[in-house]
Amino acid sequence: MTEKNDRGLRTIRRAVLSVSDKAGLIEFARGLREFGVELLSTGGTASALRQAGLDVRDVSEVTGFPEMLDGRVKTLHPRVHGGLLAVRDNEEHVRALAEHGIEPIDMVVINLYPFERTIARAGTTLEEAIEQIDIGGPAMIRSASKNYRDVAVIVAPDAYTQVLEEMRANGGALTLATRARLARTAFLRTATYDGFIVAYLSGAAERESAASPAGTGGSGGVFAASGGSADADAKDITSIEDWQELPDRASWTLRKTQSLRYGENPHQRAALYDTGSRGGVGRAELISGKEMSYNNFVDADAAWQLVCDFDDLACAIIKHTNPAGVALGASAQDAYRRALATDPTSAFGGIVAFNRTVGEAAARAVVEIFTEVVVAPDFDAAALEVLRAKKNLRVLRAGEPRAAAGLEYKQIAGGMLVQTRDTHRLARGDLRVVSKRAPSDAETGALLFAWTVCKHTKSNAIVYARAGQTVGVGAGQMSRVDSVRLGASRAQLPVAGSVLASDAFFPFRDGLDEAAKHGITAVIQPGGSVRDAEVIAAADEHDLAMVFTGVRHFKH
């Protein structure tokens, strides 16, 4: 029915257009009409085409049925799907089309109902979200994609220009290679779309079950096995990344948002992909400076996650994912200067994060030394003027500070490790005093601060701190006692009078003995060693207050 040569050319004679995003639609449709392509359409798309002066045939005229059920049924008909699925070189298929008066359809141009955008909008109801679940669109996309040897499918406006250029080069035809590439993109789009729906309905199931009387389960029970858990914040489950349970089977669908110059090293290639989750450094807006690098993103994420763990105004300076300095402050400038005082040398070329809007005073403080990235919820106009004067300084607006939740993934050779994120936050009431001397209120505040910083430090991790300010950091050592020594030896501020946090238990008393030499007054650690009694005895010998948390924060 359609000519073919060694490149698998197929001439486009009839196309269905039904799009929610009408960017570029009119120009593309006019391009199709240059080749005499018959345009079939529905609803608002047909109206837009007619208003632009284009001849359009309603799909309802093709099917013989009107749009039904508030538009839920438009294209679900054999005259549509038969026209898409018929294999042009199959004589039986061709005979069936002729027998039933079905015209072949050579192209489908669809972008789906904006489900992701709808559920990201504050206040969206379950009913509103369900109405944005496209049925006919994915069905046509899948039919066209399955039959890509004969049919072209376009699911995003960014493909319009390339498709028209190829048609102009081939007298109105597209190659098999192009149709195959378009089909892969289309299947990826429907997979992503369904992933958002599954994740959202998982959260909806939890909400409805929670609102139903015990034993009734609510209408959301149908979706309960798909994802989510009682520990998840249901209203925030809007992406696969937000799932809190570990399913038997899982799949990822990621959309590349940015190519990076290179990876960790210049000989490695890299890109940023969108996981669909809200907020975070991956979604932050670059409002000034050079493009972000792979390492910039990794370090900025570490800095942002650290400050998001504090309710009070906080600043973190990060080098190679470890804190060079962290502090709380009465203002962003105050927090930055206190963080910088921890280790001014290591702060050079670092990443700075704030969990509050940055003003001019803080911005002027940041630019006093070379800084790679500064990330914050927002920046006032005066601060931006200061920061933009530094052309190489990357400025990221990250929006509302919120700790990352859901699952995190780590690829290993031959597999993928998956775990729930470490979202544990310690409260005063969680502490168990194990030493003879209990910590004072001031020491307890310093211990909780040090514990939070330690959570974001590579293990083996030791953090020396005083009230709202790090003093010294020992990160990533193979021996815990070496981390104790390192943290004290690198301290620029007086260690005497500070407290110490350890991300895991002390296996021997040598760590306590070493820390006591430097004049610390209190220790926070998980406990749980077979030598806990020996370590507690060492704390008592040195008159140290020591508390156990019962929680470990290894970070690898």
N, C-alpha and C positions, 0 to 999 in steps of 0.2 A: 504493500500500500504506500510505502514511502521509500524513496531511493536510498541506497546504502553503498558506500565504497569502502576501501581498506581502512579508512579512519573512522568508520562507523557513523558517518554523517546522517543526521535525521533532520529533515526540514520541519520547522515549526509552522503549523497551519491553524491550530486552534489552541487557545490558552484559557484557563480559568484563573481569574484574579479575585482574591478575597483577603484583604489585609486590614489589620488594626492600625499598624504604623504606615501612614500614607506618604511618608517622606520619599520623594523621588518617583512616586507612583505614576503621575501624569506623564512625566518625561519618558519613563520606561514604556508605558502603554503606547505613546506616540511612536516610539522606536519600533515596537512590534507591528504597528499598523503600516509602517514603511514597507513591510514585507507582505502586507495583506492578511496578517494573522487575525482570525476572528476572535473577538474578546467575549468571554462569558464571565458573568459576575453576579454578586449577590448584594443585597442591602445597601449599606453606606458606601461600599466601594463602587458599586454600580452608579449610585447617585453622583459621586465625585467624578467619575469618568464622564458621565453625561454632561455635567456642568462644565467640563473642560472641552465639550464639543466632540467627544469621541463616540462612535457607534458601539453600543454594548447590547449583548443579548442576555436576558435574565436566565439564570440557571433554572428557575421555575418553569420557563418556557421549554427548556430541554427535557426536564423530568416529567412535565405534565402535572406537577403538584405544586401548590403554593408553599411558601415558607410557613412552618407550623410551630406551635407550642412556644410562642414568644421568641422565635428564631432558633430554637434548639435543633430543629430539623430543617435543613436547607439542601444539603448536598448528599445526604445518605440515601443514595438511589442507584440502581443498576445502570441507568443511563449515564451517570457520572463515573462510577467506579468500573463499569464495563469498558467505558472509553479510555480509562487510565490503565487498566490491567491487561487488556488484550495484547498478546504478543503479535506484532505485525507480520512476522514470518511464519506464523502458525496458521495453516489453512483452516483448521477447525475454528480457531478464534475469529478469524476474518469472516467465516461463514455465519457464526453466531451473531456477530455484530450486524451483519446484513439482514439476518432473519428477524432481529428485534429492533431494527431501525436505530441502532446506537452508533453515534459518530465518534471516531477516535479523538482523544484529547492528547495533545503533544506537550503541553507545558502546564504546570501548576505553580502559581505565584501566591504564596501564603505566608503571613506571619501571624502567630497565634494570639488569641485573647491575652491581654496583659496580666496573667495570673500573678507573676512575681511582683509586678509593680503594685497590684491590688493588695496583696498580703503585707507588703512593706509599709503601706499607708496606715498611720495610727487610727485606731477606732474601727477598722474593717471588721464587719460581722462575718460569721461563718456562712450565712446565706449569700452575702455579697461575694465572698470568695468562691463559693460553689458555682455561682453564675458565670464566673470568669474561667471555669474549666472548659476548654474548647474540646468538642467532640468531632464535629465534621472536619475541622482543619487537620488534626493529626491523622484522621482516617485517610484523607486525600493525600497528605504528605507521604504516608506509608505506602499507599497504593502506587503513587508515582515513583517513589524511591525503589520499591521492589521491582518495578518495570523500567529501571533506568536505561536499559538498552534501547528503549523506544521513547521514553518520556523524560523531560527535564523538569526538575523541581527546584524552586527558589524560595528560600525561607527568610531572607534578610535583604534589605535595600542595598547593602554594600556589594551585592553581586550583580546589580543591574548593569552597571557600566561595562564590566568585562563580558557579560553575556551578549549585550548588543554589539560590542566590538567584534566578537567572534562570529555572530550572525552576519554582520556586514562583510566580514572577510570570506564567508562561505555561502553567500547568496541566500541567507535566511535559515541556515542549518547550524547545528551544534555537533561537535565531535563526541564520540563515545567516552573519551577520557574526561571531557568536561562534564558530561551527564553523570558519570560515575563519581566524580569529585563532588558535584552538587548533591548527589544522593547520600554520600557519607556525611556531609554537613547537615543534611536534613534529618537523618537518623539520630545524629548527635543532638540536634535541637529537640526532638521529641523525647529522647532519653532524659535530657536536662529538665524539660518541662514536667515529665512524670515524676522525676525525683523531687521537685519542689512540691508537687501535689501530695505525694506520699508523706513527706516530712510534715507538711502543714496539717494534713488530716490526722497524723499521729498525735500532734498537739491538740487538735480539736477533739479527738477521742478522749484524751485525758480530761479536758475541760468539761465535756458533757458527762463523763463518768463521775467526776467529782461533784457535779451539780445534781446527779440523780440519786434517789433513795437507795440505800444499801440493797444489793441484790438485783437491781433493775438493769444496771450496766449502761443505760443511755444508748442512743442511736449510734454513738461513736464506737461502740464495741466492735463493729465490723472492721475498723482500721487499727485496733489496738496491737495486733501482731506485727504491724509493719515497722514500728519504730517508736522511740520515746520510752520514758519510764517514770515511775512515781517521783524520782528525784529531780526530774527536769522541770524547768520553768516553762510550762506549756505555752504560754503566750509568746514566748521567744523562739519557739521551734518553727523556723521558716526556711531551713536548709538542711540538707543531709548532714552537714557538719555539726548541726545542733543536736543530733540524736545522742541519747545518753546510754542506750543499751548496746550490746555487742551482738549484732544479728548473725545468724548462721551464714548468710550470704550478703555481700555488700558490693556496690559498684560506685565508681566515681564518674562524674561528668563535669569537666572543667572547661572554662572558656578563657582562652588566652587574651589578656587585656594589654599586655605590654611586652615587647621584646627587650631584653637587657643587653648591654654591650658584651658582657661575658659573665661567667659564673664566679665561684670563689676565686678562681685564678684565670688569667687571660686565655689559656688554652681550652677552657670549658665554655660551652654555650649555655644560655639561661633565658628564662622568660618568667613573667608573673602571670598566674592564672587566677581567675575569680572562682571561689568556692560557693558563692551565693549567700554567704553569711553577712550579717549587717555589722558595720563598724569595723574597727581594727585598722592596722597599718596598711593591709592590702587594699582597703577601700579608702584610705586617706587621700586628700586632695593635695597635690604638689602645687603650691601657690607661688613659689619662687625658687630659683636656683637650677642647677644642672639636673638631668634625669637621675633617678635613683639607680644604684647598682644592686647586684645580688646581696653583697655583704651589708650595704646600707639598709636594705629591707630586713635582713636577719637581726642586725643590731638594733634598729629602730623598733622592731617588734618586741625585743627583749626589754628595752627601755620603757616602752608604752605599757606592756603588761605589768611591769614592776610598779609604776606610779598608779596604775588602775587598782592596785591592791590596797591603796591607802584612801581613807575617807577624808583625811586632812590634806591641806595643800602640800604637795610633794614635788620634788625634783630629783631626777636620777640622771647620772652621767655614766654612759656605758662604753666599754671598750671590749671588743671581741666577745660580746654577749654577757660579760661579767660587769658588775657595778664597780666603777672607779670611785664613786661617791654618791651617797643618797642622803637627802635631808628633808625635813619638814620646815616650814617657815611661816612667818606672819604675812609674807608677800612672796610672789614668784621670784623677785630679785633676792630676797633674804634666803629663800630655800636654795636657789642656785649657788649663792656665794658660800653657804654652809656645806653644800655638796662638793663644791670645787675644793674647799679647804682640806677635804679628806686626802686627795692625791692630785694636786695641780699638774704634776708631770704627766701622769697617765691620761688626764682629761684632754690633753692636746690631741686634736684629730678625733675626738669622741663624738658620741651621739647624746643629745640632751633631750629629756622628755619632761613635760609638766602635765599635771592633771587639772590645771585651771587655765583660763585665758591669760595669755602673756601680754603684758603692757610694755611701755617704752623703757622703763627702768630695767626690767629683766632683759629685754632685748639688747640694750647697750652693754649689760654685763656679759651676756653670752658672746658677743662679737669681740670682746677684748682678747680672746685667744682663738686660734683656728679650731673651728667646729665643723664637722661634716654635715650633720643633720640636726634640726630642732623640730620636735613634734609636740603638739599641744592640741587641746580641744578647739582653740581659736586664738586669734591674735587681733589686738585692736589696731586701728589705722596707723597710729604713731609707731607702734612696734614693727609693723610691716615695712614702714618707710626705712627704719634702721636696718632691718634684716635684709631687705632687698638690695641695699647698698653693697652687700657682700655677694658678688655674683656666683660664687661657687658654693655658697651655703644653701643647702636644700631645706625648704620650709614646708612642713606637712601639717595640714589641718585635719585632725582625726575625728572631730565631733565628740559626742558625749563619751566620757571615760567609762568604759564597762569592761570588766574582766572577761577574757575569752572563756567560753564554756563548750560543752559538747565533747566530741572525740578528737584525739590528735593521732597522727599517723607518722610512722618512721619506717622508711624502706630499708630493708636489708637484702643482701644477695639471695634471691630465691623466695622472698616473702615480704610481707608487710606486717609490721607490729602496730597494733591499735590499742589505745587505752583512753579512758576518760581523763579529762584534764585535771590537773591538781588545782582545784578551786577552794581547798580547805583554808579557812581563816580562823585564827586562834583568838579566843576571848580570855579575859582574866579568869573567868570561872573554870576554864579548862586546865589551868595550871595546877600541878600537884607538887607541893613543897616537900623535898626529900632530905634537906639539910637541917641541921639544928637551928640555924638562923634563917628566918623567913626574909624574903626581899622586902625592902621598903616600897612605898607607893611609887617613888621616883624610879627606883631600880626596876620595878615591875613594868612601868611604862617604857623604859629603855630596853628591857628584855623583849617585849612584844614588838617594838620597832625593829630591833636586831633580827628577830625571828622572821619577820616579813621579808627583810632584805636577804637573809640567808636562803629563803625559799627560792629566790631568783638567782642564786649563785651556783656555779658548777661545782659538783661534789668532787672530792671532799671539800666541804665549805665551812669556813670559820669567819664570823663577822664580829668585830669589836665595835661597840657603839656606846654613845651616851644619849641623853634625851633628844630624840628626833634628829640624830646626826651620826653617820658612820665615822669611825675612827681609823679602822684598818680592815682590809679584806684579804683573806687567804683562800684562793680558789683553785680548784682542779688539781690538787696534789694527790699523789698515790698513797701517801701516809697522812693520817689526820693530825698527828703531832707536827708534821712538816707544815701543814696548813696553819696551825697555831703559831708556829715560829714565823712563817711568811707574813701573816696578817700583822703581827706586832712589828716585824722588822721594816715593813713598808709604810707604817703609820707615820704621817706627818704631824698629827695631833697627839697630845699626851695620851698614852694608853692607861696610865694609872688613873683609877677611879671609874673606868669604863666597865661595861658588861660584855659578856661573850655569848654568842649563839653558835651552835653546832647543828648542821642539818641532819646528822645521824648520831647514834650513841657513841660515847667514848669507849673503845674496846679495852683500854688500859688507863691507869691513873696518870700516865706520863703527860697526857694532854692537859690535865688539870694542873699538874705540877709546873709545867712550862708556862701556862697562862698566869698562874699565881705569881711567877717571877716578875711579871710586867705590871702587877698591881691592880688586876681586875677585882671587882667586888661581888659579881653575881654571874651565874651561868644558866642558860636555858638549853635543854637538849631533850631528845625524845625519850631516853632511857630504854631499857630492854636488853642490855648487855648481860652476859653471864657473870661479868665482874662489876655489876652495878654497885654492890656493897663496897667494893674496894674504891671505886670512883667517888662514892658518897663520903667515904671516910676521908679521902684526900681533900674534898671540899671542906669538910668540917675542920680538918687540921689547919687549913689555910683561912678559916673563918669566912668562907665564901657561901653566899646564899645560892641554892641550886634548886631549879624547878624542872620537872619532867612534863613533857607535852603528850606523850603517848602517840605522837604522829611524826613520821619521818618525811623529809623533803629532798630525797635524792633528785638531782637534776643532771642528766647525762647528755 
